[in-house]
Amino acid sequence: MPIKPIDLQTLFMQMNQVSKEQAAAKDGAVLQQSIQGAVLQKKREDEVRSVQKPQADEGAARIGDRESGSAPGGETESRKRSKDTEEPEEPEIVKDPDLGRRIDIQG
């Protein structure tokens, strides 16, 4: 099947459009790679700025609960109870039912 002159004319006019599409496809891969690099860099910066979870170390001991009494350097429950019985937290207030109802006018 031979190529007719009208076909050649159409192909030559389309050459400019084809070259633009090929250049965009070629630059698209480079652009996509640079975008992925920027996203990866941002993730790394966020990881550096954020608080990291501690990794499990054998040398670090866990701090016990205060309620169980196994906290290092803390007080046990029996010591807390003995302090509570010796020193009450609030002083006892005695109220007189006649207080404030009578006025002393003699002076």
Secondary structure, 3 states (H helix, E strand, C coil): CCCCHHHHHHHHHHHHHHHHHHHHHHHHHHHHHHHHHHHHHHHHHHHHHCCCCCCCCCCCCCCCCCCCCCCCCCCCHHHHHHHHHHCCCCCCCCCCCCCCCCCCCCC
